[in-house]
Amino acid sequence: MFKIATSAQGRAKARVLAPAVTAGACLDSCEPVPVHLGKVPLEGSRAFGAVWLGWLLWRALKVDTLLERSMRVGRETVRWADSIAILGMARLCEPSSELHVAERWCRTPALEDPLGVPEEAIHDARLHRSLDRVLPGKAAIESHLVERFGELFDLDYDLLLHGVTSTYFEGKADAQLCTRGYPRDHRLDCVQANIALVVTREGMPSGYEIFPGNTADVSVVEEIVSTMWARSGKANRAWVTDRGTASEDNLEWLNHSRRSYVIGTPKAELKCWWRQIEDCADWRPIREEVEVKLCRGRDNARADVSRNDLSIRCVVRPDPGQALPIDRTGLGLPQRLRTPASIEMQCQPWTLSS
């Protein structure tokens, strides 16, 4: 892409340099002019495709309309809605910090074409203040995106997956939010905050919440489920989460509120299911290499309709010339279940409610 002279000074400079490039040919003539390509420098190029796609998606989701309607315009030289759009496109094209976006990334794409924002008007302080401006409207934005995702991509919110992760901070941080806790990043020297994320079966985000870094996963289930139900409506949907959120109190609350769920069984309870998992009877395939089995309750009676125990296993078919990693496929099961003859990876049972 050639650099285009958009200012009077640039056009004057280009006219002075033109004779050297065109070997002295007359520029006012309509005749073809020979150009020495070896003397034409390539400079000031801008990436356009990715930011244009991001801008089309931004407008298709109608986020620009939502922000313009909800954010009051003041004396700022760049509208807050445009600054937030820049952050959104940067997250799509090159996820990085606001400092990197301001100092490096915004110098490479053609942001001025779709947004009309000159690159010299973008700096890290403006981008950080944009996050503060948009935070009060978090719930409204999430509800808006859930609706637009469903309309544009025909998403089904009948099943939602919930998980908790963490992010650590180096240096000064909010003392009430950033505390020491279970370090998923293995950074024992840093404080952290926990992030609870809810996504659809396709992986599209439905919402998130922030908790102090010392918050246990098991303590956020009720708040997350209640918040998502209040925000997205009480449609018939099932919740899927891992064993870190399993507790008798959570199961009792989910059953009492008549919510469907699938929760992983804690490792300490696996011994209750070894015999039933070992039994080859009643396993039913639900998709390629995945089988399920409905097990009996802990009181040795059939589980009732509100609380069933579902065991899941993955049938592994490795390359015949490849060694089977027996230690990894066992997942804590007895040695008799980890024989290479079965070539099966036994997975922990899940608590299923319908």
C-alpha positions in Angstrom: 0.0 0.0 0.0 1.4 3.4 -1.0 1.5 6.3 1.4 -1.2 8.8 0.4 -0.5 12.4 0.9 -3.6 13.8 2.6 -2.3 17.2 3.6 -1.2 20.2 1.5 2.3 19.9 2.7 2.4 16.2 1.8 1.1 16.8 -1.7 3.7 19.5 -2.2 6.4 17.2 -1.1 5.1 14.4 -3.4 5.1 16.8 -6.4 8.7 17.8 -5.7 9.8 14.1 -5.6 7.7 13.1 -8.6 10.3 13.9 -11.3 12.8 11.6 -9.7 10.3 8.8 -9.8 8.9 9.4 -13.2 12.2 10.2 -14.9 11.1 13.8 -15.6 7.8 13.0 -17.4 5.1 15.6 -17.4 2.5 15.0 -14.7 -0.1 17.2 -16.3 -0.4 15.0 -19.4 -3.1 12.3 -19.6 -0.6 10.0 -21.3 0.7 7.0 -19.4 3.7 7.8 -17.2 6.5 5.2 -16.8 7.4 4.6 -13.1 10.7 3.2 -11.8 9.4 0.7 -9.2 12.8 0.4 -7.7 12.6 4.1 -6.7 9.1 3.8 -5.1 9.4 3.3 -1.3 6.7 1.5 0.6 6.0 3.4 3.8 3.1 4.3 6.1 1.2 1.0 5.3 -1.8 0.2 7.4 -3.6 -3.1 8.1 -7.2 -2.7 7.2 -9.0 -6.1 6.9 -9.1 -7.1 10.5 -10.2 -3.8 11.9 -12.8 -3.4 9.2 -14.2 -6.9 10.1 -14.1 -5.9 13.8 -16.0 -2.7 13.1 -18.7 -4.6 11.0 -19.2 -7.1 13.9 -19.3 -4.2 16.4 -22.1 -2.5 14.4 -23.9 -5.8 13.8 -24.0 -6.4 17.5 -25.3 -2.8 17.9 -22.8 -2.1 20.6 -22.1 1.3 19.1 -25.8 2.3 19.3 -26.1 1.0 22.9 -23.0 3.0 24.1 -24.0 6.2 22.3 -27.4 6.0 23.9 -26.1 5.3 27.4 -23.0 7.4 27.6 -23.4 11.2 27.8 -21.2 13.2 25.4 -19.1 15.8 27.1 -16.2 17.9 26.0 -13.9 15.0 25.2 -12.1 15.2 21.8 -12.7 11.4 21.2 -16.1 10.0 22.1 -16.1 7.4 24.9 -18.0 5.0 22.6 -15.2 5.3 20.0 -12.5 4.6 22.6 -14.4 1.5 23.8 -14.8 0.4 20.2 -11.0 0.7 19.7 -10.5 -1.5 22.8 -13.0 -4.0 21.4 -11.3 -4.3 18.0 -7.9 -4.5 19.7 -9.1 -7.4 21.8 -10.3 -9.1 18.6 -7.2 -8.4 16.5 -4.3 -8.4 19.0 -5.2 -9.0 22.7 -2.9 -7.0 24.9 -2.8 -4.3 27.5 -4.1 -0.8 27.1 -0.6 0.5 27.1 0.4 -1.7 24.2 -2.7 -0.7 22.3 -2.0 3.0 22.7 1.8 2.9 22.0 2.1 0.1 19.4 -1.1 -1.5 18.1 -3.1 1.6 17.1 -0.1 2.7 14.9 -0.5 -0.3 12.6 -4.2 -0.6 11.6 -6.3 2.0 9.6 -8.4 3.0 12.6 -9.0 6.5 11.2 -11.0 5.2 8.3 -13.9 3.4 10.1 -13.9 5.5 13.3 -12.4 8.9 12.2 -10.1 8.9 15.2 -6.5 10.1 14.5 -3.8 7.9 16.0 -2.3 10.8 17.9 -5.6 11.1 19.9 -5.2 7.6 21.3 -3.2 7.2 24.5 -3.3 4.8 27.4 -4.9 7.2 29.9 -7.9 7.7 27.7 -8.2 3.9 27.2 -8.0 3.2 30.9 -10.6 5.9 31.6 -12.9 4.3 29.0 -13.0 1.1 31.0 -14.1 3.1 34.1 -16.8 4.7 32.0 -18.2 1.5 30.7 -18.1 -0.5 33.9 -21.4 0.9 35.4 -23.3 -0.4 32.3 -21.9 -3.9 32.5 -25.2 -5.6 33.3 -27.0 -3.8 30.5 -24.2 -4.6 28.0 -24.2 -8.3 28.9 -28.0 -8.5 28.5 -27.8 -6.7 25.2 -25.1 -9.1 23.9 -27.0 -12.2 25.0 -30.0 -11.0 23.0 -27.9 -10.1 19.9 -25.8 -13.2 20.0 -29.0 -15.3 20.0 -30.4 -13.3 17.0 -27.3 -13.3 14.9 -25.8 -16.7 15.6 -29.0 -18.6 16.5 -27.5 -19.6 19.9 -29.3 -21.8 22.3 -29.0 -20.9 26.0 -30.5 -24.2 27.3 -27.1 -25.3 28.6 -24.6 -23.0 30.3 -21.1 -23.8 31.4 -19.6 -22.1 34.5 -16.0 -22.0 35.6 -13.7 -20.0 37.8 -10.2 -18.8 37.0 -7.9 -16.2 38.5 -5.5 -13.4 37.3 -2.6 -12.2 39.4 -1.3 -8.6 39.9 2.3 -7.4 40.3 2.7 -4.2 42.2 -0.1 -2.2 43.8 -3.7 -3.4 43.6 -7.1 -3.0 45.2 -6.5 -4.5 48.7 -10.2 -5.5 49.1 -10.4 -7.3 45.7 -6.9 -8.5 45.2 -5.8 -11.0 47.9 -3.8 -14.2 48.2 -5.7 -17.4 47.4 -5.4 -20.6 45.4 -2.9 -19.6 42.6 -4.0 -21.1 39.3 -1.1 -19.3 37.7 1.3 -20.7 40.2 2.3 -17.2 41.3 2.5 -17.6 45.1 4.3 -14.2 45.3 1.4 -12.2 43.9 -2.1 -11.2 44.9 -5.0 -12.2 42.7 -8.6 -11.8 41.8 -11.0 -14.6 40.8 -13.1 -14.4 37.6 -16.3 -16.5 37.3 -17.2 -16.9 33.6 -20.4 -18.3 32.1 -20.4 -19.5 28.4 -22.8 -21.3 26.1 -22.2 -24.7 24.7 -20.7 -23.0 21.7 -18.2 -21.1 23.9 -19.9 -17.7 23.5 -19.7 -15.7 26.8 -22.9 -15.0 28.6 -21.6 -13.1 31.6 -18.9 -12.8 34.2 -18.4 -11.7 37.8 -15.3 -10.7 39.8 -14.6 -12.0 43.3 -11.8 -11.5 45.8 -8.8 -13.7 45.2 -9.4 -15.8 48.4 -12.9 -16.7 47.4 -13.5 -20.5 47.2 -15.1 -21.8 44.0 -17.8 -23.6 46.0 -19.1 -20.3 47.5 -19.9 -18.5 44.2 -22.4 -21.0 42.6 -25.6 -19.5 44.1 -24.6 -15.9 43.3 -23.6 -16.8 39.7 -26.7 -18.8 38.9 -29.1 -16.3 40.5 -27.4 -13.4 38.7 -27.6 -15.1 35.3 -31.2 -16.1 35.8 -32.2 -12.6 36.8 -30.4 -11.1 33.8 -31.3 -13.7 31.1 -34.7 -14.9 32.3 -35.8 -18.1 34.0 -35.8 -20.3 30.9 -35.4 -24.0 31.1 -31.6 -24.4 31.1 -29.0 -26.8 32.6 -25.8 -25.7 34.4 -22.6 -27.6 33.9 -19.6 -27.0 36.3 -16.6 -28.8 37.6 -16.1 -30.7 40.9 -14.6 -27.6 42.6 -18.1 -26.2 43.1 -19.7 -29.5 44.4 -21.0 -29.4 48.0 -24.0 -30.6 49.8 -25.2 -27.1 50.3 -25.0 -26.2 46.6 -26.7 -29.4 45.6 -29.5 -28.8 48.1 -30.0 -25.3 46.9 -30.0 -26.3 43.2 -32.6 -29.0 43.9 -34.7 -26.8 46.1 -34.8 -24.1 43.5 -35.6 -26.8 40.8 -32.7 -26.1 38.6 -31.1 -28.6 36.3 -27.4 -29.2 36.7 -24.4 -31.4 36.0 -21.6 -31.2 38.6 -18.4 -33.2 38.8 -18.0 -35.5 41.7 -15.1 -34.7 44.1 -12.2 -37.1 44.1 -12.9 -38.1 47.7 -16.2 -39.7 46.6 -14.8 -41.7 43.7 -14.4 -44.8 45.8 -18.2 -45.0 46.1 -18.5 -45.6 42.4 -15.5 -47.9 41.6 -17.5 -51.1 41.4 -20.2 -49.6 39.2 -17.7 -48.0 36.9 -15.8 -51.3 36.6 -19.0 -53.2 35.6 -19.2 -53.2 31.8 -23.0 -53.5 31.8 -25.4 -50.6 31.0 -22.8 -48.3 29.4 -24.6 -46.4 26.6 -22.7 -44.4 23.9 -23.9 -40.8 23.4 -21.3 -39.8 20.9 -18.1 -41.0 19.3 -15.7 -42.3 22.1 -18.0 -41.1 24.9 -20.2 -43.4 26.9 -22.5 -42.8 30.0 -24.0 -45.0 32.6 -26.7 -44.1 35.2 -25.5 -45.4 38.6 -27.4 -46.2 41.8 -27.6 -43.8 44.7 -25.4 -43.9 47.7 -28.1 -45.7 49.7 -27.9 -48.5 47.2 -31.4 -47.6 45.9 -32.2 -46.1 42.5 -31.7 -42.3 42.6 -34.9 -40.3 42.4 -35.7 -38.0 39.5 -34.3 -34.9 41.2 -30.8 -36.4 41.9 -29.3 -39.0 39.6 -25.6 -40.1 39.5 -24.2 -40.3 36.0 -20.9 -41.9 35.3 -19.0 -40.8 32.1 -16.1 -42.5 30.5 -14.1 -41.9 27.3 -13.1 -44.8 25.2 -9.6 -44.2 24.0 -8.4 -45.8 20.7 -4.7 -45.0 20.5 -2.3 -45.7 17.6 -1.2 -49.4 17.9 2.4 -48.3 17.7 2.0 -45.7 20.5 2.4 -46.6 24.2 -0.6 -46.0 26.3 0.0 -43.7 29.3 -1.5 -46.0 31.9 -0.8 -43.7 34.9 -2.7 -40.8 33.3 -5.7 -42.8 32.1 -6.3 -44.2 35.6 -7.3 -40.8 37.1 -7.0 -42.2 40.6 -8.9 -45.4 40.0 -7.8 -48.8 41.4 -5.0 -50.7 39.7 -7.5 -53.3 38.4 -9.3 -50.6 36.3 -6.0 -49.4 34.7 -5.2 -52.4 32.6 -4.0 -51.7 29.1 -6.3 -54.5 27.8 -9.4 -52.4 28.3 -7.9 -49.3 26.7 -10.5 -47.1 28.4 -10.1 -43.8 30.2 -12.4 -43.9 33.2 -13.7 -40.5 34.1 -15.2 -39.5 37.4 -19.0 -39.6 37.9 -21.1 -36.5 37.7 -24.1 -35.6 39.7 -27.0 -35.1 37.3 -30.3 -33.4 38.0 -33.2 -33.1 35.6 
